[in-house]
Amino acid sequence: MEYLIHLAILIGIYVILSESLNLVVGYAGLLSVTHAAFYGIGAYATAICMTSLGVNFFLSLLIGIAVSVLVSVLMGFVLSRFRDDYYALASLGFNVIAFSVFLNWNALTGGAFGIPGIERPNFLGVVFSSPLAFLLLVAICVALVHLFSKFIVDSSFGRALKGIREDEEALRVFGYETHFYKLIIFAIGAGLAALAGSLYASYITYIDPTGFTINESIFILVIIILGGLANLKGSIAGAIVLVLLPELLRFIGMPNEIAAQMRQLIYGAMLVLLMLYRPKGFLGEYRI
Amino acid sequence: MKLILRTKNLVKHFDGVCAIDNLSINIERGTVTSIVGPNGSGKTTLVNILCGLLRPDRGEIELSDVRFHEFRSEEMITFKVTRTFQEVRLFNQMSVLDNILVVLTERSARQSFFEKHGEFHLERAKKILGKVDLWEKRNELAGSLSYGQRKLLEIGRMLAIDAKLVLLDEPFAGLFPEMVKIIVNIVKDLKAHEVTVILIEHDMSLVRELSDHVIVMDSGKLLAEGKPDEVLKRRDVIEAYLGE
């Protein structure tokens, strides 16, 4: 049972990551390959606040979100100069920088050794120490993120994001200051990714830089492409499939040592097949 | 004569090629002005400058008595100016209805965040899509429409702006006669409501039917201007078109 709860928690964290990235990539059409950097900023900010400063998890979480949003706004000003492939490359470069900071700023991040001993959340004396209690916390966060994301995509703001994705120049002719829209949705995506990072750090109780590499950004991107761009339910479906896939491989007698590699191989193969036969993913409404 | 738009000595080069060459034109408020000329004469470049998509190298634009060297496309709406594109530029992976609603609803990022379209927006969208005969297609993706329907939707999107000046870049190109009729009626309706129309068009019968004033461009320069019947029979204008 604990194993299933563990998987459900991971799925929840990836649902937050993928829904937040879907806002940026699926709705606004900004091909961001740097989501793991904001995921990492949230995780590290929470871990540092909790372990070094003794700050409560929930306040640490808010600090993590604030730091991530601040960095994303600075980053967004730079990224707003780029479009399409160049945007993807520039954002990827930022993930490289973030990873290098996590890895090399030993005094702050613990370098390659990471930060151990992160406590579980404590809310007015109630500690979310058991897996079930933590799952409840994650479920609440997923529900809030989903409702918030749905609020955005159903609003006029969400429609404008789609317009930017389709033809930014034409939308500007109708009076839209599109760079504000891009900056805001990029910051929202980063803030939500930081929330996922905070939950992850507190759940695993240990973080190191390997969790926030470009591979992780690509993995989140794969989830939303597989599930379907510009569809929040698609993000949920993609997260469930790609988190469960390597776990399912365990039950077909595949050694643990190769399960991770098989995950890479299978989702690579699935992507190729999907792009060939279902380019909009499981539930996608938009094709890159 | 009350002017809505004036350009003075407008110049635009692309890689050393002069697309607009010291162009000075006046557009009278509430009229239909057709800009004609052979391909490559600079008509679309002029429209792109007038709507802020291109920066002129030199010259002045005076719009509703405000003088610019250049302005940003986002500012067009402030002056109630809108346009259609020569190559249709719709939001293809959005529904027909959303293509209209995105123009009708709030543009400010802060306010649009808390706004959902309401009955008022839907009523207006219904009226606009009815005019271009696309209400029945409202839930289809814009990209799935036929070429003619896509052109009509772009016209509809233009109507969603309560514009004072509209720039129509070859709106009739490639359309069936019944679709041409719809757009002709819309242009006449705009004129009846004192909306100024700048029309880029190659079909001279439509130019004659719709225009109060014709501007002929050739190699980025003003070749001739005046009443359609007078201008279009001038020998230099005919030569520019036929290349004699």
Boltz contact constraints between the chains, C-beta under 6 A:
constraints:
  - contact:
      token1: [A, 155]
      token2: [B, 113]
      max_distance: 6.0
  - contact:
      token1: [A, 155]
      token2: [B, 116]
      max_distance: 6.0
  - contact:
      token1: [A, 156]
      token2: [B, 105]
      max_distance: 6.0
  - contact:
      token1: [A, 156]
      token2: [B, 106]
      max_distance: 6.0
  - contact:
      token1: [A, 156]
      token2: [B, 112]
      max_distance: 6.0
  - contact:
      token1: [A, 156]
      token2: [B, 115]
      max_distance: 6.0
  - contact:
      token1: [A, 157]
      token2: [B, 112]
      max_distance: 6.0
  - contact:
      token1: [A, 157]
      token2: [B, 113]
      max_distance: 6.0
  - contact:
      token1: [A, 159]
      token2: [B, 98]
      max_distance: 6.0
  - contact:
      token1: [A, 159]
      token2: [B, 102]
      max_distance: 6.0
  - contact:
      token1: [A, 160]
      token2: [B, 112]
      max_distance: 6.0
  - contact:
      token1: [A, 162]
      token2: [B, 94]
      max_distance: 6.0
  - contact:
      token1: [A, 163]
      token2: [B, 91]
      max_distance: 6.0
  - contact:
      token1: [A, 163]
      token2: [B, 102]
      max_distance: 6.0
  - contact:
      token1: [A, 166]
      token2: [B, 91]
      max_distance: 6.0
  - contact:
      token1: [A, 166]
      token2: [B, 92]
      max_distance: 6.0
  - contact:
      token1: [A, 166]
      token2: [B, 93]
      max_distance: 6.0
  - contact:
      token1: [A, 167]
      token2: [B, 89]
      max_distance: 6.0
  - contact:
      token1: [A, 170]
      token2: [B, 89]
      max_distance: 6.0
  - contact:
      token1: [A, 172]
      token2: [B, 73]
      max_distance: 6.0
  - contact:
      token1: [A, 172]
      token2: [B, 74]
      max_distance: 6.0
  - contact:
      token1: [A, 173]
      token2: [B, 73]
      max_distance: 6.0
  - contact:
      token1: [A, 174]
      token2: [B, 103]
      max_distance: 6.0
  - contact:
      token1: [A, 175]
      token2: [B, 74]
      max_distance: 6.0
  - contact:
      token1: [A, 175]
      token2: [B, 77]
      max_distance: 6.0
  - contact:
      token1: [A, 175]
      token2: [B, 107]
      max_distance: 6.0
  - contact:
      token1: [A, 176]
      token2: [B, 107]
      max_distance: 6.0
  - contact:
      token1: [A, 177]
      token2: [B, 74]
      max_distance: 6.0
  - contact:
      token1: [A, 180]
      token2: [B, 109]
      max_distance: 6.0
  - contact:
      token1: [A, 181]
      token2: [B, 109]
      max_distance: 6.0
  - contact:
      token1: [A, 184]
      token2: [B, 109]
      max_distance: 6.0
  - contact:
      token1: [A, 286]
      token2: [B, 93]
      max_distance: 6.0
